[in-house]
């Protein structure tokens, strides 16, 4: 599938800023990179990091849920204690 040359992607900007010659070779001259193994390893590392970040966010939300439940239970216990003292 040919690239849509009317779109400028953030990845293209980042690649051009990092090395405009490499961007030109890849996008204008269609020269494949020589370090495919390193690029694949970097992609796998980024995916692994993304999974770690998603898991951290899930655990943080679970922690907030436990905190809310604990606060509700503490409020109920306090209310029961106060009402019990009035009776």
N, C-alpha and C positions, 0 to 999 in steps of 0.2 A: 504494500500500500504506500503510495507516495506521500511525502510529508506535505502538510498544508503550510506553505511558506508565508501565508498572511498572518499566522499566529506567532506570537513571541511568548515562549514558555519561560517560567522562572528558572527551570533547569538549564535552558539554553543560555540565559543571562549569566547564571552562575558559572557555567562551563566557559563562556566567553571571557568573563572577568578573570577566571583562574588561568586560562591560557587561550587567548584568542586564536592562536595558530592551530592548536588542536581542535578547537571548535570549527574553524574554517576547513581543515582537512576532513573532519567527520561529516560536516553538513553541506559543504560545497563540492568537495572532491570525492566524497563517499569512500574515504580511506578508512578501513577498519583499524581499531587500536591493536597494538601488538601485545598489550598486557591484559588479555582477556581473563586469565585466571585471577589476577589481582582485582580486577573490576568485579568479577563474580564473588570473590571473597568479601569485598567491601559491601556488596549488595546483601549478602547473607548476614553480615555483621549488623547492618542497618535494620534488617528485618528482625533479627534477634533483639536488638535494642528496643525496637518498637513494641515487641511483645512484652518486654520487661516493663516498659512505661505503662502500657495498657493494664497490666496486672497490678502495678502499684496504684493506679487510679481506682481499680476495682476494690482493692483492699482498703484504700482511704475511704471510699463511700461506705463500705461495710463497717469501718470504724466509726464513722459518723452515725450510722444506724444504731450500732450498739450504744453509743453515747446518748442518743436520743431516748432509746428504750430505758437505759439506766436512769436518766433524769426523770422520766415519767414514773418509773417504779419508785424512785426516791420521793417524788412528790406525793404519790399515793400513800406510801408508808408514813410520811409526815402528816398527811391529812387524816389517816386512820388513827395515828397517835394523838393528834389534837382532838379529834371527835371522841375518842375513847376516854380522854382525860376530862371531857365536859360531861360525860354521862355518869 
